[in-house]
Amino acid sequence: MRKILALAFVVATFNQCALAQINANTILIDGTTSMTYAGASSNGASAETANIAIKTGFFVARNFVLGASVAFSYTGFSQPNQQTIFSRTTAYGAFGRYYLSKLFIGAGYSRAIVSNYGIGLSSSKSPQIPLEMGYAGFLTDNITIEPVIIYIIGENVNTLAYGIGFGLYFNRQLDK
């Protein structure tokens, strides 16, 4: 039974490969958003984060895009009987993404500018390496909905995020 299920999975995966090919000279505009809430019941501390990321790129080869990205993040940290601390991050950089059927993997490099408020103003700049994996579900030939998992390797903190995005693929030519 396991062999039959494995074979069915392989056939279904290869069957979808032809449907998601993205040729060179296609232009990508992509936006992803995520929101998280984390609470610690033992001491009542909590953190809320909202993120939005925008990417634009150009397919330099079949299924391979290179481009630029900018991301904005806002986080609020609070503890009972203490002042709330806010953090705002702006990151800008470059990325690459490769599509394997409807799945994609990507990596990039960005510089993050972090500003903290609430305990005095402080600001810092740090490099980040965002790694991503997601699914490009084509709603039409040129529009996708893209659930994504993002792992950001930072100078002081590593972050795991889950998001949902929409992509526009201009000049996409389908294989006939």
Backbone as a chain_set.jsonl record, in Angstrom:
{"seq": "MRKILALAFVVATFNQCALAQINANTILIDGTTSMTYAGASSNGASAETANIAIKTGFFVARNFVLGASVAFSYTGFSQPNQQTIFSRTTAYGAFGRYYLSKLFIGAGYSRAIVSNYGIGLSSSKSPQIPLEMGYAGFLTDNITIEPVIIYIIGENVNTLAYGIGFGLYFNRQLDK", "coords": {"N": [[0.821, -1.191, 0.0], [1.964, 1.265, 0.768], [3.837, 1.599, -1.271], [2.197, 1.991, -3.47], [0.909, 4.393, -2.769], [3.162, 6.076, -2.674], [3.988, 5.953, -5.351], [1.735, 7.09, -6.574], [1.922, 9.678, -5.547], [4.358, 10.561, -6.728], [3.682, 10.427, -9.474], [1.589, 12.314, -9.543], [3.013, 14.611, -8.794], [4.909, 14.926, -10.924], [3.085, 15.214, -12.972], [2.053, 17.746, -12.469], [4.216, 19.323, -13.029], [4.495, 20.357, -15.678], [2.513, 22.243, -15.69], [3.307, 24.394, -14.179], [5.562, 25.643, -15.169], [7.761, 28.347, -15.616], [8.796, 30.605, -17.829], [11.824, 32.245, -19.042], [12.243, 35.83, -18.994], [9.887, 36.554, -17.77], [8.138, 38.668, -15.533], [8.029, 39.196, -12.079], [5.905, 40.213, -9.463], [5.42, 40.32, -6.098], [3.7, 39.94, -3.049], [3.72, 39.441, 0.426], [2.22, 38.654, 3.539], [2.17, 38.423, 7.119], [1.047, 37.609, 10.405], [1.675, 37.381, 13.856], [1.222, 36.092, 17.17], [2.425, 35.776, 20.376], [2.32, 34.406, 23.549], [3.172, 34.198, 27.02], [2.103, 32.268, 29.508], [2.975, 31.975, 32.148], [4.183, 34.346, 33.124], [2.678, 36.336, 32.014], [3.624, 37.804, 29.865], [3.667, 39.066, 26.501], [3.834, 39.1, 22.896], [3.279, 40.73, 19.861], [3.298, 40.626, 16.355], [3.4, 42.107, 13.162], [3.848, 41.72, 9.715], [4.937, 42.7, 6.448], [5.938, 42.015, 3.177], [7.462, 42.881, 0.124], [8.25, 41.943, -3.129], [10.033, 42.156, -6.183], [10.909, 40.852, -9.299], [12.875, 39.336, -11.967], [12.708, 36.788, -14.282], [15.484, 35.166, -15.083], [16.207, 32.823, -16.193], [14.615, 29.733, -17.109], [12.246, 29.039, -14.681], [13.771, 30.342, -12.694], [14.256, 33.105, -10.736], [15.539, 36.372, -10.128], [15.824, 39.151, -7.95], [14.713, 42.18, -6.226], [13.96, 43.092, -2.823], [11.816, 44.34, -0.219], [10.96, 44.735, 3.16], [8.7, 45.184, 5.869], [8.237, 45.386, 9.353], [6.501, 45.245, 12.425], [6.567, 45.171, 15.876], [5.213, 44.568, 19.076], [6.012, 44.377, 22.453], [4.94, 43.273, 25.583], [4.58, 43.305, 29.152], [2.95, 42.531, 32.217], [2.33, 45.343, 34.333], [4.506, 46.779, 33.379], [6.26, 48.971, 31.094], [5.245, 49.082, 27.67], [7.113, 47.89, 24.937], [8.091, 48.838, 21.711], [8.996, 47.771, 18.459], [10.31, 48.511, 15.328], [11.018, 47.376, 12.115], [12.803, 47.669, 9.11], [13.677, 46.12, 6.196], [15.813, 45.655, 3.442], [16.866, 44.287, 0.319], [18.288, 41.694, -1.767], [17.117, 38.86, -3.664], [16.809, 35.382, -4.587], [14.996, 32.888, -6.323], [13.879, 29.591, -6.902], [11.806, 27.555, -8.842], [10.25, 24.493, -8.383], [8.31, 22.543, -9.953], [5.2, 23.33, -8.672], [6.123, 24.108, -6.258], [8.42, 26.239, -4.485], [11.734, 27.334, -3.703], [13.815, 29.57, -1.929], [16.293, 32.14, -1.369], [18.063, 34.845, 0.162], [19.653, 38.051, 0.723], [19.721, 40.594, 3.052], [19.652, 43.903, 4.498], [18.815, 44.959, 7.64], [17.127, 47.527, 9.31], [16.619, 48.36, 12.505], [14.483, 49.825, 14.798], [13.883, 50.749, 18.098], [11.41, 51.507, 20.548], [10.086, 52.914, 23.575], [11.696, 52.254, 25.752], [13.418, 54.278, 25.615], [14.921, 55.605, 22.685], [16.405, 53.563, 20.328], [18.531, 52.381, 17.734], [19.555, 50.147, 15.166], [21.591, 48.484, 12.702], [21.608, 45.535, 10.815], [22.768, 42.533, 9.186], [20.768, 40.144, 7.36], [19.751, 36.828, 6.494], [17.363, 35.636, 4.649], [15.534, 32.65, 4.261], [13.366, 30.744, 2.265], [10.438, 28.749, 1.637], [7.836, 27.612, -0.349], [4.547, 27.413, -1.873], [3.287, 27.805, -5.064], [0.284, 28.458, -5.969], [-1.468, 28.566, -8.765], [-3.997, 30.674, -9.603], [-4.946, 31.817, -11.896], [-3.453, 32.041, -15.183], [-1.585, 33.953, -14.626], [-1.734, 34.83, -11.971], [-1.078, 34.139, -8.601], [-1.643, 32.442, -5.476], [0.191, 32.255, -2.562], [1.202, 30.338, -0.082], [3.712, 30.422, 2.415], [6.737, 29.508, 4.107], [9.053, 31.057, 6.112], [12.36, 31.416, 7.105], [14.427, 33.374, 8.927], [17.697, 34.213, 9.236], [19.342, 36.003, 11.493], [21.584, 38.548, 12.82], [21.501, 38.648, 15.638], [19.135, 37.364, 16.312], [17.148, 34.634, 15.282], [14.393, 33.965, 13.161], [11.281, 32.387, 12.667], [8.7, 32.303, 10.383], [5.346, 32.194, 9.153], [3.476, 32.71, 6.269], [1.177, 34.29, 3.945], [0.759, 34.995, 0.549], [0.364, 36.935, -2.487], [0.983, 36.651, -5.938], [1.963, 38.236, -8.971], [2.485, 37.515, -12.298], [3.913, 38.786, -14.926], [3.988, 38.815, -18.477], [4.165, 36.08, -18.77], [4.677, 33.172, -20.507], [2.979, 30.398, -21.623], [3.811, 26.966, -22.103], [3.207, 25.305, -25.128]], "CA": [[0.0, 0.0, 0.0], [2.861, 2.419, 0.803], [4.438, 1.765, -2.589], [1.174, 2.548, -4.353], [0.757, 5.799, -2.406], [4.369, 6.779, -3.096], [3.929, 6.046, -6.807], [0.686, 8.067, -6.898], [2.475, 10.99, -5.23], [5.354, 10.887, -7.752], [2.964, 10.69, -10.726], [0.879, 13.587, -9.392], [4.007, 15.678, -8.78], [5.417, 15.136, -12.272], [1.971, 15.675, -13.79], [1.897, 19.168, -12.24], [5.413, 20.063, -13.445], [4.269, 21.081, -16.923], [1.553, 23.317, -15.458], [3.869, 25.503, -13.412], [6.811, 26.124, -15.739], [7.799, 29.785, -15.797], [9.867, 30.858, -18.778], [12.634, 33.451, -18.891], [11.648, 37.113, -19.383], [8.678, 36.815, -16.999], [8.354, 39.622, -14.449], [7.307, 38.82, -10.86], [5.624, 41.161, -8.373], [4.919, 39.423, -5.063], [3.52, 40.532, -1.725], [3.429, 38.443, 1.459], [1.949, 39.226, 4.848], [1.993, 37.463, 8.205], [0.825, 38.179, 11.74], [1.901, 36.375, 14.892], [0.994, 36.461, 18.563], [3.041, 34.819, 21.289], [2.07, 34.753, 24.941], [3.728, 33.32, 28.045], [1.099, 32.268, 30.576], [3.574, 31.992, 33.478], [4.426, 35.705, 33.611], [1.766, 37.252, 31.355], [4.276, 38.549, 28.788], [3.161, 38.75, 25.169], [4.422, 39.813, 21.757], [2.481, 40.71, 18.641], [4.104, 41.067, 15.224], [2.772, 42.199, 11.843], [4.888, 41.822, 8.685], [4.571, 42.742, 5.037], [7.129, 41.974, 2.334], [7.184, 43.091, -1.293], [9.37, 41.528, -3.975], [9.888, 42.251, -7.629], [12.024, 40.132, -9.884], [12.901, 39.023, -13.384], [13.131, 35.411, -14.527], [16.669, 35.188, -15.939], [16.213, 31.509, -16.839], [13.377, 29.01, -16.843], [11.972, 28.734, -13.268], [14.742, 30.97, -11.793], [14.045, 34.546, -10.68], [16.394, 37.203, -9.286], [15.146, 40.418, -7.776], [14.905, 43.032, -5.052], [12.891, 42.938, -1.838], [11.735, 45.256, 0.917], [10.044, 44.166, 4.153], [8.406, 46.027, 7.024], [7.769, 44.598, 10.486], [6.188, 46.029, 13.621], [6.395, 44.257, 16.997], [4.96, 45.143, 20.393], [6.287, 43.474, 23.572], [4.363, 43.815, 26.814], [4.539, 42.517, 30.378], [2.092, 43.203, 33.207], [2.923, 46.365, 35.198], [5.721, 47.343, 32.798], [6.016, 49.747, 29.888], [5.273, 48.324, 26.423], [8.238, 48.206, 24.061], [7.755, 48.657, 20.311], [10.136, 47.631, 17.568], [9.971, 48.63, 13.908], [12.127, 46.906, 11.291], [12.731, 47.801, 7.662], [14.766, 45.346, 5.587], [15.872, 45.755, 1.988], [17.929, 43.435, -0.168], [18.156, 40.95, -3.016], [16.696, 37.486, -3.453], [16.716, 34.446, -5.704], [13.982, 31.867, -6.064], [13.806, 28.556, -7.931], [10.527, 26.851, -8.819], [10.262, 23.056, -8.624], [6.877, 22.339, -10.147], [4.504, 24.461, -8.035], [6.856, 24.46, -5.042], [9.589, 27.067, -4.732], [12.688, 27.553, -2.623], [14.502, 30.824, -2.191], [17.231, 32.681, -0.38], [18.416, 36.225, -0.128], [20.493, 38.787, 1.66], [19.132, 41.914, 3.288], [20.105, 44.708, 5.625], [17.662, 45.343, 8.446], [17.251, 48.69, 10.176], [15.709, 48.109, 13.62], [14.299, 50.958, 15.713], [13.154, 50.358, 19.309], [10.772, 52.608, 21.263], [9.475, 52.508, 24.836], [12.713, 52.327, 26.811], [14.396, 55.158, 24.984], [15.064, 55.311, 21.274], [17.662, 52.961, 19.896], [18.453, 51.935, 16.351], [20.699, 49.341, 14.761], [21.558, 47.883, 11.364], [22.201, 44.204, 10.866], [22.493, 41.704, 8.012], [19.861, 39.01, 7.507], [19.677, 35.873, 5.389], [16.051, 34.985, 4.652], [15.354, 31.419, 3.488], [11.932, 30.543, 2.128], [9.912, 27.611, 0.892], [6.41, 27.845, -0.477], [3.748, 26.779, -2.911], [2.675, 28.776, -5.967], [-0.993, 27.95, -6.464], [-1.909, 29.453, -9.83], [-5.43, 30.879, -9.71], [-5.057, 32.005, -13.336], [-2.129, 31.859, -15.768], [-0.664, 34.999, -14.192], [-1.97, 35.217, -10.584], [-0.896, 33.031, -7.663], [-1.724, 32.581, -4.03], [1.428, 31.593, -2.181], [1.563, 30.108, 1.316], [5.169, 30.366, 2.486], [7.44, 29.4, 5.378], [10.263, 31.866, 6.001], [13.287, 31.343, 8.233], [15.352, 34.488, 8.778], [18.902, 34.111, 10.06], [19.776, 37.359, 11.811], [22.826, 38.69, 13.575], [21.259, 38.331, 17.043], [17.905, 36.59, 16.488], [16.619, 33.897, 14.145], [12.944, 34.059, 13.186], [10.496, 31.495, 11.809], [7.413, 32.938, 10.111], [4.454, 31.587, 8.175], [2.746, 33.808, 5.66], [0.387, 34.062, 2.744], [1.03, 36.083, -0.379], [-0.181, 36.914, -3.836], [1.992, 36.959, -6.938], [1.572, 38.577, -10.334], [3.516, 37.083, -13.239], [3.686, 39.477, -16.182], [4.68, 38.294, -19.666], [4.356, 34.63, -18.629], [4.316, 32.419, -21.703], [2.726, 28.992, -21.329], [4.276, 26.016, -23.118], [2.095, 24.75, -25.928]], "C": [[0.871, 1.264, 0.0], [3.483, 2.669, -0.563], [3.442, 2.377, -3.568], [0.967, 4.027, -4.061], [1.965, 6.627, -2.841], [4.378, 6.968, -4.608], [2.887, 7.08, -7.234], [1.179, 9.492, -6.638], [3.465, 11.43, -6.306], [4.669, 11.228, -9.071], [2.242, 12.03, -10.658], [1.843, 14.762, -9.421], [4.515, 15.958, -10.18], [4.326, 15.602, -13.222], [1.792, 17.182, -13.653], [3.083, 19.984, -12.739], [5.162, 20.9, -14.692], [3.347, 22.273, -16.709], [2.177, 24.539, -14.811], [5.188, 26.024, -13.967], [6.72, 27.624, -15.988], [9.025, 30.101, -16.64], [10.629, 32.133, -18.449], [11.865, 34.647, -19.43], [10.298, 37.38, -18.725], [9.042, 37.759, -15.856], [7.464, 39.232, -13.277], [7.125, 40.034, -9.958], [4.888, 40.347, -7.318], [4.787, 40.182, -3.755], [3.104, 39.463, -0.735], [3.176, 39.162, 2.782], [1.819, 38.111, 5.879], [1.771, 38.232, 9.505], [1.017, 37.065, 12.753], [1.567, 36.962, 16.251], [1.621, 35.382, 19.415], [2.801, 35.29, 22.712], [2.691, 33.731, 25.874], [2.788, 33.364, 29.243], [1.716, 32.374, 31.967], [3.784, 33.41, 34.005], [3.554, 36.747, 32.919], [2.383, 38.076, 30.248], [3.672, 38.14, 27.45], [3.887, 39.582, 24.123], [3.506, 39.643, 20.561], [3.32, 41.288, 17.523], [3.251, 41.077, 13.966], [3.885, 42.447, 10.824], [4.249, 41.984, 7.313], [5.869, 42.801, 4.239], [6.7, 42.112, 0.875], [8.447, 42.725, -2.071], [9.027, 41.796, -5.422], [11.13, 41.608, -8.238], [11.832, 39.862, -11.36], [13.421, 37.601, -13.545], [14.269, 35.429, -15.542], [16.841, 33.872, -16.68], [14.9, 30.822, -16.473], [13.31, 28.623, -15.364], [12.929, 29.383, -12.277], [14.609, 32.489, -11.87], [15.059, 35.189, -9.735], [15.701, 38.543, -9.138], [15.504, 41.144, -6.501], [13.715, 42.873, -4.114], [12.973, 44.041, -0.795], [10.691, 44.669, 1.864], [9.909, 45.133, 5.326], [7.822, 45.146, 8.122], [7.552, 45.519, 11.676], [5.883, 45.044, 14.747], [6.15, 45.053, 18.277], [5.174, 44.083, 21.459], [5.653, 44.075, 24.822], [4.433, 42.795, 27.942], [3.645, 43.262, 31.36], [2.905, 44.169, 34.066], [4.25, 46.924, 34.683], [5.36, 48.088, 31.525], [6.125, 48.851, 28.655], [6.426, 48.825, 25.557], [7.806, 47.907, 22.624], [9.035, 48.587, 19.49], [9.64, 47.709, 16.125], [11.202, 48.257, 13.092], [11.821, 47.157, 9.826], [13.936, 47.058, 7.095], [14.681, 45.496, 4.075], [17.03, 44.906, 1.5], [17.619, 42.79, -1.503], [17.764, 39.514, -2.696], [16.798, 36.696, -4.75], [15.711, 33.38, -5.329], [13.976, 30.892, -7.231], [12.513, 27.768, -7.744], [10.728, 25.397, -9.222], [8.797, 22.645, -8.737], [6.174, 23.536, -9.541], [5.148, 24.857, -6.71], [8.015, 25.379, -5.41], [10.444, 27.123, -3.478], [13.441, 28.836, -2.957], [15.415, 31.216, -1.057], [17.548, 34.108, -0.779], [19.39, 36.775, 0.88], [19.859, 40.152, 1.83], [19.8, 42.591, 4.472], [18.866, 45.182, 6.356], [18.02, 46.551, 9.296], [16.19, 48.53, 11.253], [15.685, 49.333, 14.522], [13.437, 50.507, 16.875], [12.635, 51.6, 20.021], [10.233, 52.065, 22.584], [10.437, 52.532, 26.001], [13.823, 53.268, 26.363], [14.55, 54.71, 23.542], [16.425, 54.685, 21.005], [17.467, 52.44, 18.485], [19.71, 51.138, 16.024], [20.493, 48.83, 13.345], [22.22, 46.527, 11.459], [21.875, 43.436, 9.592], [21.529, 40.574, 8.358], [19.97, 38.117, 6.274], [18.319, 35.189, 5.468], [16.049, 33.756, 3.737], [13.856, 31.161, 3.42], [11.616, 29.277, 1.342], [8.408, 27.814, 0.825], [5.799, 27.109, -1.64], [3.104, 27.872, -3.75], [1.418, 28.153, -6.559], [-1.553, 28.914, -7.492], [-3.43, 29.491, -9.882], [-5.815, 31.107, -11.174], [-3.661, 31.77, -13.894], [-1.105, 32.837, -15.204], [-0.804, 35.404, -12.727], [-1.837, 33.99, -9.685], [-1.286, 33.443, -6.257], [-0.601, 31.712, -3.494], [1.591, 31.48, -0.664], [3.075, 29.868, 1.395], [5.629, 30.209, 3.936], [8.76, 30.133, 5.197], [11.087, 31.709, 7.276], [14.337, 32.425, 8.011], [16.499, 34.303, 9.776], [19.417, 35.532, 10.262], [21.06, 37.362, 12.604], [22.644, 38.272, 15.03], [20.084, 37.388, 17.258], [17.558, 35.881, 15.18], [15.109, 33.85, 14.283], [12.335, 33.053, 12.224], [9.128, 32.131, 11.637], [6.656, 32.131, 9.062], [3.635, 32.717, 7.581], [1.933, 33.358, 4.468], [0.626, 35.26, 1.835], [0.298, 35.895, -1.698], [0.926, 37.31, -4.791], [1.356, 37.286, -8.269], [2.745, 38.255, -11.241], [3.194, 37.71, -14.591], [4.527, 38.863, -17.281], [4.953, 36.794, -19.56], [3.823, 33.927, -19.869], [4.137, 30.957, -21.324], [3.25, 28.125, -22.455], [3.068, 25.429, -23.833], [2.364, 23.313, -26.257]], "O": [[0.552, 2.23, -0.693], [3.642, 3.819, -0.972], [3.819, 3.196, -4.406], [0.861, 4.833, -4.985], [1.81, 7.75, -3.322], [4.741, 8.039, -5.092], [3.13, 7.861, -8.154], [0.89, 10.405, -7.412], [3.408, 12.576, -6.752], [5.032, 12.209, -9.72], [2.281, 12.8, -11.617], [1.535, 15.801, -10.005], [4.553, 17.116, -10.595], [4.612, 16.315, -14.184], [1.417, 17.842, -14.622], [2.981, 21.205, -12.864], [5.585, 22.055, -14.747], [3.399, 23.229, -17.482], [1.611, 25.629, -14.896], [5.872, 26.787, -13.285], [5.718, 28.112, -16.51], [10.158, 29.887, -16.209], [10.16, 32.983, -17.692], [10.943, 34.491, -20.231], [9.624, 38.345, -19.087], [10.126, 37.659, -15.282], [6.276, 38.968, -13.46], [8.067, 40.789, -9.718], [3.85, 39.75, -7.605], [5.659, 40.973, -3.395], [2.221, 38.658, -1.03], [3.835, 40.151, 3.1], [1.41, 36.997, 5.554], [2.248, 39.354, 9.672], [0.574, 35.937, 12.537], [1.624, 38.175, 16.452], [1.373, 34.196, 19.198], [3.056, 36.45, 23.038], [2.736, 32.541, 25.562], [2.689, 34.389, 29.917], [1.04, 32.825, 32.892], [3.588, 33.661, 35.194], [3.681, 37.936, 33.212], [1.725, 38.976, 29.726], [3.222, 37.006, 27.285], [4.471, 40.623, 24.423], [3.019, 38.546, 20.285], [3.98, 42.313, 17.699], [2.468, 40.156, 13.733], [4.76, 43.285, 11.045], [3.162, 41.469, 7.053], [6.786, 43.547, 4.584], [5.701, 41.531, 0.45], [9.554, 43.136, -1.724], [7.874, 41.678, -5.834], [12.247, 41.795, -7.758], [10.771, 40.123, -11.927], [14.467, 37.256, -12.996], [14.044, 35.679, -16.726], [17.547, 33.813, -17.687], [14.164, 31.302, -15.611], [14.211, 27.958, -14.853], [12.91, 29.012, -11.104], [14.819, 33.089, -12.924], [15.394, 34.634, -8.688], [15.065, 39.026, -10.074], [16.449, 40.79, -5.796], [12.606, 42.561, -4.547], [14.037, 44.597, -0.524], [9.658, 44.166, 1.421], [10.865, 45.802, 5.721], [7.008, 44.264, 7.85], [8.321, 46.453, 11.905], [5.029, 44.171, 14.587], [6.794, 46.072, 18.527], [4.585, 43.004, 21.387], [5.817, 45.266, 25.088], [4.356, 41.587, 27.717], [3.587, 44.491, 31.337], [4.023, 43.859, 34.476], [5.032, 47.478, 35.456], [4.295, 47.873, 30.946], [6.983, 47.97, 28.594], [6.676, 50.027, 25.462], [7.228, 46.855, 22.35], [10.023, 49.256, 19.791], [8.668, 47.05, 15.756], [12.297, 48.759, 13.344], [10.714, 46.89, 9.358], [15.076, 47.333, 7.468], [13.592, 45.464, 3.502], [18.057, 44.805, 2.171], [16.791, 43.282, -2.27], [18.037, 39.011, -1.606], [16.863, 37.254, -5.845], [15.586, 33.012, -4.161], [14.056, 31.292, -8.392], [12.17, 27.366, -6.632], [11.302, 25.105, -10.271], [8.128, 22.426, -7.727], [6.523, 24.67, -9.868], [4.747, 25.851, -6.105], [8.535, 25.307, -6.524], [9.956, 26.982, -2.356], [13.672, 29.146, -4.125], [15.325, 30.699, 0.056], [17.326, 34.517, -1.919], [19.882, 36.071, 1.761], [19.498, 40.797, 0.846], [20.42, 41.951, 5.321], [17.962, 45.75, 5.743], [19.079, 46.595, 9.922], [14.995, 48.559, 10.957], [16.73, 49.819, 14.955], [12.366, 49.938, 16.664], [13.324, 52.618, 20.095], [9.955, 50.87, 22.692], [10.03, 52.804, 27.131], [14.996, 53.081, 26.685], [14.325, 53.541, 23.227], [17.46, 55.217, 21.407], [16.352, 52.096, 18.092], [20.791, 51.42, 16.542], [19.367, 48.754, 12.853], [23.261, 46.375, 12.099], [20.828, 43.657, 8.983], [21.479, 40.109, 9.496], [20.244, 38.583, 5.168], [18.135, 34.267, 6.262], [16.502, 33.815, 2.594], [13.151, 31.34, 4.413], [12.398, 28.808, 0.516], [7.777, 28.15, 1.827], [6.444, 26.294, -2.3], [2.449, 28.765, -3.213], [1.486, 27.408, -7.537], [-2.063, 29.975, -7.131], [-4.078, 28.484, -10.165], [-6.865, 30.656, -11.631], [-2.77, 31.345, -13.159], [0.099, 32.594, -15.286], [-0.046, 36.261, -12.271], [-2.408, 32.936, -9.968], [-1.263, 34.621, -5.898], [-0.447, 30.565, -3.912], [2.064, 32.419, -0.023], [3.646, 29.19, 0.541], [4.994, 30.71, 4.864], [9.499, 29.869, 4.249], [10.57, 31.851, 8.384], [15.057, 32.395, 7.013], [16.291, 34.245, 10.987], [19.872, 36.179, 9.319], [21.562, 36.313, 13.01], [23.517, 37.62, 15.602], [20.03, 36.687, 18.268], [17.663, 36.465, 14.101], [14.59, 33.711, 15.39], [12.814, 32.886, 11.103], [8.465, 32.464, 12.619], [7.249, 31.478, 8.205], [3.152, 33.587, 8.306], [1.994, 32.204, 4.042], [0.688, 36.399, 2.297], [-0.294, 34.852, -1.974], [1.721, 38.201, -4.492], [0.344, 36.699, -8.654], [3.873, 38.675, -10.981], [2.319, 37.234, -15.314], [5.656, 38.436, -17.04], [5.879, 36.29, -20.197], [2.655, 34.076, -20.228], [5.046, 30.345, -20.763], [3.151, 28.492, -23.626], [2.052, 25.104, -23.219], [1.552, 22.669, -26.921]]}, "num_chains": 1, "name": "protein.A"}
